[in-house]
Amino acid sequence: MAEDSGQEKNEEPTQKRLDDAKKKGQIARSRELNTFVMLIVSAWLLTSQGGRVGSGIIAMMQNNFQVSRDVIFEPQATIVFFKQAMQDGLLLIAPMLAILTVAAIIAPISLGGWIFSMDSIAPKFDKLDPIKGLPKIFSINGLVEMLKAMLKISLVGLVGWLLFNSLFAQLLGLSSEPMEQAVIHALKLIAHSFLILSGALVVVAAIDVPYQLWNHSKNLKMSMQEIKDEHKESEGSPEIKGRIRRTQMEMAQNKMMKEVPNADVIITNPSHYAIALKYDEASGSAPIMLAKGVDLIAAHIRNIAIEANVPLVAAPPLARALYYSTEIDNEIPQGLYLAVAQVLAYIFQLKEAMRTHGTKPAPPKDIKVPPEFKQE
């Protein structure tokens, strides 16, 4: 939006913004943390499992290099020995691979939680455009990534140089040791060196994790206009809601007006209120309100009733009481049974007089409305 382009995004993200970002896979992630965890776990495995792996390698070498004359000239021997070596090797490293797999899963979800989003793995061909990628290279993120790379190179180089100097004598001494002892010793040296080198990267991870959390929060911040637009989108535009409300009211009124000709009586104020009631003697239930209205709607109800020959009865207190106490398509309240019964009795008498051409009854004049239903 044009009016939003100049606004600063200083507001905390709404819950909807956070949820939408999570659905798209936009959560805080630290590659440095993942790398550190994988390296430190690998180093720990080499340190703790180095003796077992070294012994297993020696056993594999003995089994594959100490071959009898009869076997070595067998055409299928090479394949058999190769299969056996593969099986032994896989069994040897299987526990380590299982632990590394668990570490590879736990490391990412430790920051940002578990999430699976198709949007995050969908191909984005616009990222292949070198022109669009240039701003990212010279952005703050690009500068941070460059500084992290320089820090990693410096740390690993410095620690590696110190390790080489401290272990130089032991590395030279491996050549004078028996083969089995040299293999185990070499694995231990590699494992401890790997562990120390990996541990040095904790400095990079400790810097990167807070930065990624801050950067993720900054990217999700919103301007006041975005918050207003989101609220309008979620709650609905007032104009659209008003239009929908008017349409619903018109539909309800049209439906209500279609029911007026089916009414037994229209109770009026006589000019401000109009109530259409229907009573089904066969069902034995209370009278039902088919329509109600005030002023123009009341006049419309009266006009339809006159055209449909539905009788009108002026009973102002009862009309007001029914209007405020009963909803359309609902039965009238029990407290108004007696008052409505007086009107319906008059209507049935009127219909009977018209059918037999007898004397028309006088309209009811003293209709009692309970005090709790009276409306001024």
C-alpha positions as CSV (number, residue, x, y, z in Angstrom):
1,M,0.0,0.0,0.0
2,A,1.2,3.5,-0.8
3,E,0.3,5.0,2.5
4,D,2.1,2.2,4.3
5,S,5.4,2.5,2.4
6,G,6.7,5.4,4.6
7,Q,5.7,3.9,7.9
8,E,8.3,2.2,10.2
9,K,7.6,-1.3,11.3
10,N,8.0,-1.0,15.0
11,E,5.0,-2.8,16.3
12,E,5.2,-6.4,17.6
13,P,3.7,-9.0,15.2
14,T,0.1,-10.1,15.9
15,Q,-0.7,-13.7,16.6
16,K,-2.1,-14.0,13.1
17,R,1.1,-12.7,11.6
18,L,3.1,-15.3,13.6
19,D,0.7,-18.1,12.6
20,D,0.9,-17.2,9.0
21,A,4.7,-17.0,9.1
22,K,4.9,-20.4,10.7
23,K,2.6,-21.9,8.1
24,K,5.0,-20.6,5.4
25,G,8.0,-22.1,7.3
26,Q,9.3,-18.7,8.4
27,I,10.7,-19.5,11.8
28,A,14.0,-18.7,13.6
29,R,16.7,-21.1,12.5
30,S,20.4,-21.1,13.1
31,R,22.7,-23.0,10.7
32,E,25.6,-22.4,13.0
33,L,23.8,-24.1,15.9
34,N,22.9,-27.1,13.7
35,T,26.5,-27.3,12.5
36,F,27.9,-27.1,16.0
37,V,25.5,-29.8,17.4
38,M,26.3,-32.2,14.6
39,L,30.1,-31.7,14.9
40,I,30.1,-31.9,18.7
41,V,28.0,-35.1,18.7
42,S,30.2,-36.6,16.0
43,A,33.3,-35.7,18.0
44,W,31.8,-37.2,21.1
45,L,31.0,-40.4,19.3
46,L,34.5,-40.7,17.9
47,T,35.9,-40.1,21.4
48,S,33.6,-42.6,23.2
49,Q,33.4,-45.1,20.4
50,G,36.9,-44.8,19.0
51,G,38.3,-47.9,20.7
52,R,35.4,-50.0,19.5
53,V,35.6,-48.7,16.0
54,G,39.3,-49.1,15.9
55,S,39.1,-52.7,17.1
56,G,36.4,-53.4,14.5
57,I,38.5,-51.9,11.7
58,I,41.5,-54.1,12.7
59,A,39.2,-57.2,12.8
60,M,37.9,-56.3,9.3
61,M,41.4,-55.9,8.0
62,Q,42.5,-59.2,9.5
63,N,39.5,-61.0,8.0
64,N,40.0,-59.6,4.6
65,F,43.8,-59.7,4.3
66,Q,44.5,-63.1,5.9
67,V,43.1,-65.3,3.1
68,S,44.1,-68.9,2.4
69,R,45.5,-69.9,-1.0
70,D,42.3,-72.0,-1.8
71,V,40.0,-69.1,-1.3
72,I,42.0,-66.4,-3.1
73,F,41.8,-68.2,-6.4
74,E,38.0,-68.7,-6.0
75,P,36.2,-66.4,-8.6
76,Q,33.4,-65.5,-6.2
77,A,35.6,-64.9,-3.2
78,T,36.1,-61.2,-3.9
79,I,32.3,-60.6,-4.0
80,V,31.8,-62.7,-0.8
81,F,34.5,-60.8,1.0
82,F,33.2,-57.5,-0.2
83,K,29.7,-58.2,1.0
84,Q,31.0,-59.3,4.4
85,A,33.1,-56.2,4.7
86,M,30.1,-54.0,3.8
87,Q,28.0,-55.7,6.5
88,D,30.7,-55.5,9.1
89,G,31.3,-51.8,8.3
90,L,27.6,-50.9,8.5
91,L,27.1,-52.8,11.8
92,L,30.2,-51.0,13.1
93,I,28.9,-47.5,12.4
94,A,25.1,-48.2,12.7
95,P,24.9,-47.0,16.4
96,M,26.8,-43.8,15.5
97,L,24.5,-43.1,12.4
98,A,21.4,-43.6,14.6
99,I,22.6,-41.1,17.2
100,L,23.7,-38.6,14.5
101,T,20.2,-38.9,12.9
102,V,18.6,-38.0,16.2
103,A,20.9,-35.1,16.6
104,A,20.2,-33.9,13.1
105,I,16.4,-33.8,14.0
106,I,16.8,-32.3,17.5
107,A,19.3,-29.5,16.6
108,P,16.9,-27.6,14.2
109,I,13.8,-28.0,16.4
110,S,15.6,-26.8,19.5
111,L,15.3,-23.3,18.0
112,G,11.9,-22.5,16.5
113,G,10.2,-25.8,17.2
114,W,9.0,-28.6,14.9
115,I,7.3,-27.5,11.6
116,F,6.6,-29.0,8.2
117,S,5.6,-26.6,5.5
118,M,5.2,-27.3,1.8
119,D,5.8,-23.6,1.1
120,S,9.3,-23.7,2.5
121,I,10.3,-26.6,0.3
122,A,8.5,-25.5,-2.8
123,P,11.0,-24.3,-5.6
124,K,11.3,-20.6,-5.8
125,F,12.7,-19.8,-9.2
126,D,12.9,-16.0,-8.5
127,K,15.9,-16.9,-6.2
128,L,17.8,-18.0,-9.2
129,D,17.7,-14.5,-10.6
130,P,21.3,-13.0,-10.0
131,I,19.9,-9.5,-10.3
132,K,17.5,-10.0,-7.5
133,G,20.1,-11.7,-5.4
134,L,22.6,-8.8,-5.5
135,P,20.7,-6.8,-2.8
136,K,21.0,-9.8,-0.5
137,I,24.7,-10.0,-0.9
138,F,25.2,-6.4,0.1
139,S,22.5,-6.5,2.9
140,I,23.0,-6.6,6.6
141,N,22.4,-10.4,6.5
142,G,25.1,-10.7,3.9
143,L,27.6,-8.8,6.0
144,V,26.7,-10.9,9.1
145,E,27.2,-14.1,7.1
146,M,30.6,-12.9,5.9
147,L,31.7,-12.0,9.4
148,K,30.6,-15.4,10.7
149,A,32.6,-17.1,7.9
150,M,35.7,-15.1,8.8
151,L,35.2,-15.9,12.5
152,K,34.9,-19.6,11.8
153,I,38.0,-19.6,9.6
154,S,39.9,-17.7,12.3
155,L,38.8,-19.9,15.2
156,V,39.3,-23.2,13.4
157,G,42.7,-22.1,12.0
158,L,44.0,-20.9,15.4
159,V,42.8,-23.9,17.3
160,G,44.0,-26.3,14.6
161,W,47.5,-24.7,14.6
162,L,47.7,-24.9,18.4
163,L,46.6,-28.6,18.3
164,F,49.1,-29.4,15.6
165,N,51.9,-28.0,17.6
166,S,50.8,-29.8,20.8
167,L,50.3,-33.1,19.1
168,F,53.1,-33.0,16.6
169,A,55.4,-35.3,18.7
170,Q,52.6,-37.9,19.2
171,L,51.8,-37.9,15.4
172,L,55.4,-38.7,14.6
173,G,55.5,-41.4,17.2
174,L,52.6,-43.3,15.6
175,S,55.1,-44.8,13.0
176,S,57.1,-46.5,15.7
177,E,54.0,-48.2,17.4
178,P,52.6,-51.6,16.5
179,M,49.9,-51.4,13.9
180,E,46.9,-52.3,16.2
181,Q,48.1,-49.8,18.8
182,A,48.9,-47.1,16.2
183,V,45.4,-47.4,14.7
184,I,43.7,-47.0,18.1
185,H,46.0,-44.2,19.1
186,A,45.5,-42.4,15.8
187,L,41.7,-42.6,16.2
188,K,41.9,-41.2,19.7
189,L,44.1,-38.3,18.5
190,I,41.7,-37.6,15.7
191,A,38.7,-37.8,18.0
192,H,40.1,-35.5,20.6
193,S,41.3,-33.0,18.0
194,F,37.9,-33.1,16.3
195,L,36.2,-32.5,19.7
196,I,38.3,-29.5,20.5
197,L,37.9,-28.0,17.0
198,S,34.1,-28.5,17.2
199,G,34.0,-27.0,20.6
200,A,35.6,-23.9,19.3
201,L,32.5,-23.3,17.1
202,V,30.4,-22.8,20.2
203,V,31.5,-19.1,20.0
204,V,30.0,-18.8,16.6
205,A,26.8,-20.6,17.6
206,A,26.5,-18.4,20.7
207,I,26.6,-15.3,18.6
208,D,24.4,-16.6,15.8
209,V,21.4,-17.9,17.9
210,P,20.6,-14.5,19.5
211,Y,21.1,-12.8,16.1
212,Q,18.7,-15.2,14.3
213,L,16.1,-14.7,17.0
214,W,16.4,-10.9,16.8
215,N,16.4,-10.9,13.0
216,H,13.3,-13.2,12.8
217,S,11.5,-10.9,15.2
218,K,12.5,-7.8,13.3
219,N,11.3,-9.3,9.9
220,L,7.9,-10.0,11.4
221,K,7.4,-6.5,12.9
222,M,4.5,-4.6,11.5
223,S,3.5,-1.1,10.9
224,M,0.3,0.4,12.4
225,Q,-1.3,0.4,8.9
226,E,-0.6,-3.3,8.5
227,I,-2.2,-4.0,11.9
228,K,-5.2,-2.0,10.8
229,D,-5.4,-3.8,7.5
230,E,-5.1,-7.2,9.1
231,H,-7.8,-6.3,11.7
232,K,-10.0,-5.1,8.8
233,E,-9.4,-8.3,6.9
234,S,-10.0,-10.6,9.8
235,E,-13.0,-8.8,11.1
236,G,-14.3,-7.7,7.8
237,S,-14.6,-4.3,6.2
238,P,-17.3,-2.2,7.9
239,E,-18.7,-1.3,4.5
240,I,-18.9,-4.9,3.4
241,K,-20.3,-6.0,6.7
242,G,-22.9,-3.2,6.5
243,R,-23.9,-4.3,3.0
244,I,-24.2,-7.9,4.0
245,R,-26.3,-6.9,7.0
246,R,-28.6,-4.8,4.8
247,T,-28.9,-7.7,2.3
248,Q,-29.7,-10.1,5.1
249,M,-32.3,-7.8,6.5
250,E,-33.9,-7.3,3.1
251,M,-34.0,-11.1,2.6
252,A,-35.5,-11.6,6.0
253,Q,-38.1,-8.8,5.4
254,N,-39.1,-10.3,2.0
255,K,-39.5,-13.7,3.6
256,M,-41.5,-12.1,6.4
257,M,-43.8,-10.2,4.0
258,K,-44.6,-13.4,2.1
259,E,-46.0,-14.9,5.3
260,V,-48.3,-12.0,6.0
261,P,-51.2,-13.3,3.8
262,N,-51.1,-16.6,5.8
263,A,-51.8,-14.8,9.1
264,D,-55.1,-15.0,11.0
265,V,-54.9,-11.5,12.3
266,I,-52.8,-8.3,12.2
267,I,-52.6,-6.6,15.6
268,T,-51.8,-2.9,15.2
269,N,-51.0,0.1,17.3
270,P,-52.9,1.2,15.1
271,S,-50.3,3.1,12.9
272,H,-46.8,2.6,14.4
273,Y,-46.8,-1.2,15.1
274,A,-48.1,-4.2,13.2
275,I,-47.9,-7.8,14.3
276,A,-49.0,-10.8,12.2
277,L,-50.1,-13.9,14.1
278,K,-51.2,-17.3,13.0
279,Y,-52.9,-19.9,15.2
280,D,-53.2,-23.6,14.2
281,E,-56.1,-25.1,16.1
282,A,-55.1,-28.6,15.0
283,S,-51.6,-28.5,16.5
284,G,-52.8,-27.1,19.8
285,S,-49.7,-25.0,20.1
286,A,-49.5,-21.3,20.9
287,P,-50.0,-18.7,18.2
288,I,-46.9,-18.0,16.1
289,M,-45.6,-14.6,15.0
290,L,-45.2,-14.5,11.3
291,A,-44.2,-10.9,10.9
292,K,-43.7,-7.7,12.8
293,G,-42.6,-4.1,12.1
294,V,-42.8,-0.5,13.0
295,D,-43.5,2.6,11.0
296,L,-42.9,2.0,7.3
297,I,-42.6,-1.8,7.7
298,A,-45.7,-1.8,9.8
299,A,-47.5,0.1,7.0
300,H,-46.3,-2.4,4.5
301,I,-47.6,-5.3,6.6
302,R,-51.0,-3.6,6.9
303,N,-51.2,-3.0,3.1
304,I,-50.4,-6.6,2.3
305,A,-52.9,-7.7,4.9
306,I,-55.6,-5.6,3.5
307,E,-55.0,-6.9,0.0
308,A,-55.1,-10.5,1.3
309,N,-58.3,-9.8,3.4
310,V,-56.5,-10.5,6.6
311,P,-58.4,-8.7,9.4
312,L,-56.7,-5.9,11.4
313,V,-57.4,-5.4,15.1
314,A,-56.2,-2.2,16.9
315,A,-54.8,-3.1,20.3
316,P,-51.9,-0.7,21.1
317,P,-50.6,-2.2,24.4
318,L,-50.8,-5.8,23.1
319,A,-49.1,-4.8,19.8
320,R,-46.2,-3.2,21.6
321,A,-45.9,-6.1,24.1
322,L,-45.8,-8.7,21.2
323,Y,-43.3,-6.7,19.2
324,Y,-40.7,-6.5,22.1
325,S,-41.3,-10.0,23.6
326,T,-41.5,-12.3,20.6
327,E,-39.2,-13.0,17.6
328,I,-40.4,-14.0,14.2
329,D,-41.3,-17.6,13.7
330,N,-41.5,-18.1,17.5
331,E,-44.5,-18.8,19.7
332,I,-45.9,-15.9,21.8
333,P,-44.9,-15.9,25.5
334,Q,-47.3,-17.7,27.9
335,G,-48.0,-14.4,29.7
336,L,-49.8,-13.0,26.6
337,Y,-51.9,-16.1,25.9
338,L,-55.1,-14.6,27.5
339,A,-54.8,-11.3,25.7
340,V,-54.1,-12.9,22.3
341,A,-57.0,-15.4,22.9
342,Q,-59.4,-12.4,23.2
343,V,-58.3,-11.2,19.8
344,L,-58.4,-14.6,18.2
345,A,-61.9,-15.3,19.6
346,Y,-63.1,-12.0,18.0
347,I,-61.5,-13.0,14.7
348,F,-63.1,-16.5,14.7
349,Q,-66.5,-14.9,15.6
350,L,-66.0,-12.4,12.8
351,K,-65.2,-15.1,10.2
352,E,-68.2,-17.1,11.3
353,A,-70.5,-14.0,11.0
354,M,-69.2,-13.3,7.5
355,R,-69.7,-16.9,6.5
356,T,-73.3,-17.0,7.8
357,H,-74.1,-13.4,7.1
358,G,-74.8,-12.8,10.7
359,T,-74.2,-9.9,13.0
360,K,-70.6,-8.9,13.2
361,P,-69.2,-9.0,16.8
362,A,-67.8,-5.8,18.4
363,P,-64.0,-5.6,18.5
364,P,-62.4,-6.3,21.9
365,K,-61.7,-3.1,23.8
366,D,-60.6,-4.1,27.3
367,I,-57.5,-6.3,26.5
368,K,-55.5,-6.9,29.6
369,V,-51.7,-7.0,29.2
370,P,-49.6,-8.2,32.2
371,P,-47.5,-5.4,33.7
372,E,-44.2,-7.1,32.9
373,F,-45.0,-7.0,29.2
374,K,-46.2,-3.4,29.0
375,Q,-44.1,-1.0,26.8
376,E,-44.5,2.7,26.9
